[in-house]
Amino acid sequence: MSRNHQGPLLLTGLAILLPVMVIVSIGVGPVPIPAGDILTILFDRLGFSFSDSSISSQSALIIESIRLPRTLLGLIVGGSLAVAGASMQGLFRNPLADPSIIGVSSGSALGAGIAIVLGGLLFADAPALLQSYSISILAFAGGVLTTWLVYKIGTSDHGTSVATMLLAGVAINALAGAGMGMLNYVADDTMLRNLTFWQMGSLGGATWDLVTICATLLIPVMLILGRYGLVLNALLLGESEARHLGIDVQKVKLKLIFLTALAVGVSVSVSGIIGFVGLVVPHLIRLAVGPDHRILLPASAMLGGVLLLAADMISRTIVAPAELPIGIVTALMGAPFFLSLLWQQRKRIT
């Protein structure tokens, strides 16, 4: 089958797999819930009455208050990270690029670390609502600030240099790492534990408020990035070729960097650092259907959500009743795949 037909087929398959994974994710846990009960409760809340006295109030409470918001947050965060990764790989014309390359992940980690260690001082007189979201707010601010700094360093009167941005990203990541080291040094035992677990990533803090915020910010970002498929295809040919096709390369770079920073900054602020999703998912799609970003971007969004839901199910069942940080699971899933790619590339070269 030609790749022209594989793309629509893949999108169709992922569109079918996505709701299936949602049902499975809601049903899996210390208290298993049958798929029939899940569908009954979901349809009932959507206004289609399928009342069934055999469904316990405990199951309804678990679905509505815990698992459904966690599942939706995983879908949104996974999709956002994957689309951001695909966009960065297209912009930098490097399949090894991921969102952390522009410093947004390390900046978010530093912002969250400041909130965890120094939040008691910084937010002492702040309203209770602001205090409860202090980690997310500073994590997002840190990601945006570092991205802005990398962009300013890489931009001159002649335009934005991708190579300079890459080097600036490396330097900013190193500075943020040093900042995290200082915070680890001055933190007490409780703060240090919170810092460690936040950096490992988790969807355990999912609430309907967070889902609403993420959906409001990230779904539009994913839709906008999805419209850059043809532009990213043109950039694969080179910047000069893209300019000859009538594309304002400088403006495109700015928009893609800003949208990626927004997507990753919000995702990291609510879930911590979850690695390899933005790197591995676009690779998987590219292996299946090629580098056409018109297929790559929407397929990455769906597969990213599916992959993160699968990782989350593993994280909350493999060491039950405890919970393994989801960042560990994604690293264990992604690192072997990445190493296999490098091994295959090595064999081609030799």
C-alpha positions in Angstrom: 0.0 0.0 0.0 1.3 3.4 -0.9 2.0 6.0 1.7 -0.7 8.2 0.2 -3.2 5.7 1.4 -1.4 4.8 4.6 -1.9 8.3 6.1 -5.7 8.4 6.1 -5.8 4.8 7.2 -3.5 5.6 10.1 -5.6 8.6 11.1 -8.8 6.5 11.0 -7.2 3.7 13.1 -6.0 6.2 15.7 -9.5 7.9 15.8 -10.9 4.5 16.7 -8.2 3.6 19.1 -8.5 6.9 21.1 -12.0 6.4 22.6 -11.2 2.7 23.3 -8.1 3.8 25.3 -10.2 6.3 27.2 -12.7 3.6 28.3 -9.8 1.2 29.2 -8.0 4.0 31.1 -11.2 4.8 33.1 -11.8 1.2 33.9 -8.3 0.2 35.0 -7.3 0.8 38.6 -7.4 -0.6 42.2 -11.2 -0.8 41.7 -11.9 -2.2 38.3 -15.0 -0.8 36.5 -16.6 -2.7 33.6 -16.8 -0.9 30.3 -20.6 -1.1 30.3 -20.9 0.8 33.6 -18.5 3.4 32.3 -20.5 4.0 29.1 -23.7 4.1 31.1 -22.4 6.7 33.5 -20.8 8.8 30.7 -24.0 8.8 28.5 -26.1 9.6 31.5 -24.0 12.7 32.3 -24.2 13.7 28.7 -28.0 13.8 29.0 -28.8 10.3 27.6 -30.6 8.6 30.4 -29.5 5.0 30.9 -30.1 4.7 34.6 -29.1 1.4 36.1 -29.5 0.7 39.8 -26.8 -2.0 39.6 -24.1 0.7 39.1 -22.8 1.7 42.5 -22.4 5.2 43.7 -18.8 4.4 44.4 -18.1 3.6 40.8 -19.8 6.8 39.6 -17.8 8.8 42.1 -14.5 7.2 41.1 -15.2 7.9 37.4 -16.4 11.4 37.7 -14.0 12.7 40.4 -10.8 10.8 39.8 -10.4 8.8 36.6 -12.2 10.8 34.0 -10.4 14.1 34.7 -7.1 12.2 34.9 -7.8 10.5 31.6 -8.8 13.7 29.9 -5.7 15.5 31.2 -3.5 12.7 29.9 -5.0 12.9 26.5 -4.5 16.7 26.3 -1.0 16.7 27.8 0.2 13.7 25.7 -1.2 15.2 22.5 0.3 18.6 23.2 3.8 17.2 23.9 3.7 15.1 20.8 2.5 17.9 18.5 5.1 20.2 20.0 7.8 17.6 19.4 6.7 17.1 15.7 6.7 20.9 15.2 10.2 21.3 16.7 11.6 18.5 14.6 10.1 20.1 11.5 11.3 23.6 12.4 14.9 22.5 13.2 14.8 19.9 10.4 16.2 17.4 12.9 14.4 14.2 13.9 16.3 14.2 17.2 14.8 17.5 18.3 12.2 17.7 21.0 10.5 20.5 23.0 13.2 20.7 25.7 15.7 21.8 23.0 14.5 25.4 23.5 14.8 25.3 27.3 11.1 25.3 28.0 11.1 22.1 30.1 14.1 23.1 32.2 12.7 26.5 32.7 9.4 25.1 33.8 11.2 22.8 36.2 13.2 25.7 37.7 10.0 27.7 38.1 8.2 24.8 39.9 11.3 24.3 42.1 11.2 27.9 43.2 7.5 27.6 44.0 8.1 24.4 46.0 11.2 25.6 48.0 10.5 29.4 48.2 6.7 29.5 47.7 6.0 29.9 51.4 7.9 33.3 51.2 6.8 34.4 47.8 3.1 33.6 48.2 2.7 34.2 52.0 0.2 37.1 51.5 -1.3 35.8 48.3 -5.0 34.6 48.0 -5.6 31.0 48.8 -6.4 30.2 45.1 -3.1 31.7 44.0 -1.2 29.7 46.6 -2.9 26.4 45.5 -1.8 27.0 41.9 1.6 28.5 42.7 3.6 25.6 41.3 1.7 25.6 38.0 1.9 29.4 37.7 5.7 29.6 38.3 6.4 26.5 36.1 4.6 28.1 33.2 6.3 31.4 33.8 9.7 29.8 33.9 9.1 27.9 30.6 7.9 31.0 28.8 10.8 33.1 30.2 13.5 30.7 29.1 11.9 30.3 25.7 11.8 34.1 25.2 15.5 34.3 26.3 16.6 31.6 23.9 14.7 33.3 21.1 16.2 36.7 21.8 19.7 35.2 21.8 19.1 33.5 18.5 17.5 36.5 16.8 19.4 39.3 15.2 18.8 41.9 12.4 19.4 39.1 9.9 16.7 36.9 11.3 16.6 33.9 13.7 19.5 31.5 13.6 18.4 27.9 14.4 21.9 26.9 15.2 22.3 29.7 17.7 19.0 28.9 19.3 20.2 25.3 19.7 23.4 26.4 21.5 21.5 28.9 23.6 19.1 26.1 24.6 22.0 24.0 25.7 23.3 26.9 27.8 19.9 27.7 29.3 19.3 24.1 30.2 22.7 24.0 32.0 21.8 27.2 33.9 18.4 25.9 34.9 20.1 22.7 36.0 22.4 24.6 38.2 19.5 26.5 39.7 17.7 23.2 40.4 20.9 22.0 42.1 20.9 25.1 44.4 17.3 24.5 45.3 17.9 20.9 46.1 20.8 22.0 48.3 18.8 24.4 50.4 15.5 22.4 50.5 14.4 20.4 53.5 13.4 16.8 53.4 9.8 17.4 52.5 10.6 20.0 49.8 13.3 17.7 48.4 10.8 14.9 48.1 8.3 17.1 46.4 10.9 18.4 44.0 12.0 14.9 43.1 8.5 13.6 42.5 7.5 16.7 40.5 10.4 16.2 38.2 9.4 12.6 37.6 5.9 13.6 36.3 2.5 12.6 37.3 -1.2 12.9 36.3 -2.3 12.3 39.9 -3.1 15.9 40.6 -5.8 16.0 37.8 -8.9 18.0 38.7 -11.7 19.4 36.6 -10.3 22.9 37.1 -7.0 21.8 35.6 -8.7 19.9 32.8 -10.7 23.0 31.9 -7.6 25.3 31.9 -5.6 22.8 29.8 -8.4 22.3 27.3 -9.0 26.0 27.0 -5.3 26.7 26.3 -3.9 23.5 24.7 -6.7 22.3 22.3 -6.6 25.6 20.3 -2.8 25.4 20.3 -2.9 21.9 18.8 -5.4 22.9 16.2 -3.3 25.9 15.2 -0.1 23.9 15.0 -2.0 21.4 12.9 -2.5 24.1 10.2 1.2 24.4 9.7 1.6 21.1 7.9 2.3 22.5 4.5 4.6 25.2 5.9 6.7 22.6 7.8 6.8 20.5 4.6 8.3 23.5 2.8 10.8 24.1 5.6 12.1 20.6 5.1 13.4 21.7 1.8 15.4 24.5 3.4 14.7 28.1 4.5 15.7 29.7 1.1 13.4 27.3 -0.8 10.6 28.1 1.6 11.1 31.8 1.0 10.9 31.2 -2.7 7.5 29.5 -2.1 6.3 32.7 -0.6 6.6 31.8 3.1 7.6 34.4 5.7 10.1 32.1 7.4 10.9 34.6 10.2 7.3 35.0 11.2 6.7 31.2 11.0 9.7 30.6 13.3 8.3 33.0 15.8 4.8 31.6 15.8 6.0 28.0 16.0 8.4 28.7 18.9 5.7 30.6 20.8 3.0 28.0 20.3 5.5 25.2 21.3 6.5 27.1 24.4 2.8 27.6 25.3 2.0 23.9 24.7 5.0 22.5 26.7 4.9 25.2 29.4 1.2 24.5 30.2 1.7 20.7 30.0 4.7 20.7 32.2 3.1 23.1 34.7 0.2 20.7 35.4 2.0 17.3 35.1 5.6 17.8 35.8 8.4 16.7 33.3 7.3 13.8 31.1 10.0 12.8 28.7 10.3 11.0 25.4 6.6 11.7 24.3 7.6 14.6 22.1 10.6 12.7 20.7 9.3 9.2 20.2 5.7 9.7 19.0 6.6 11.8 15.8 9.3 9.1 15.0 6.7 6.3 15.2 4.3 8.2 12.9 7.2 9.1 10.5 8.2 5.5 10.2 4.6 4.5 9.4 3.6 7.2 6.9 6.6 9.3 6.1 7.4 13.0 6.9 4.3 14.7 5.5 3.3 17.0 8.4 -0.3 17.2 7.2 -0.6 13.6 8.5 2.2 13.8 11.0 0.8 16.5 13.2 -2.8 15.2 13.8 -1.6 11.6 14.0 1.0 12.7 16.6 -1.7 14.4 18.7 -3.8 11.3 18.8 -0.9 8.8 19.3 0.6 11.1 22.0 -2.6 10.9 24.0 -2.8 7.1 23.5 0.8 6.6 24.6 0.5 8.8 27.7 -2.8 7.0 28.7 -1.0 3.6 28.3 1.9 4.9 30.4 -0.4 6.3 33.1 -2.2 2.9 33.4 1.1 1.2 33.9 2.2 3.8 36.4 -0.9 3.3 38.7 -1.1 -0.5 38.4 2.4 -1.9 38.3 3.2 -1.1 41.9 -0.3 -0.8 43.2 -1.5 0.5 45.6 1.4 2.9 45.2 2.0 4.8 42.0 5.1 4.9 39.9 5.9 8.3 38.5 4.8 8.5 34.9 8.1 10.0 33.7 9.9 6.8 34.7 7.4 4.8 32.6 7.7 6.9 29.5 11.5 6.8 29.8 11.4 3.0 30.1 9.1 2.9 27.1 10.9 5.5 25.0 14.6 5.0 25.7 14.8 1.4 24.2 12.9 2.5 21.1 15.3 5.5 20.7 18.3 3.3 21.2 17.0 0.8 18.6 16.7 3.7 16.1 20.2 4.7 16.7 21.4 1.1 16.3 19.5 0.8 13.0 21.0 4.1 11.8 24.5 2.9 12.8 24.1 -0.3 10.7 23.0 1.7 7.7 26.1 3.9 8.0 28.5 0.9 8.3 
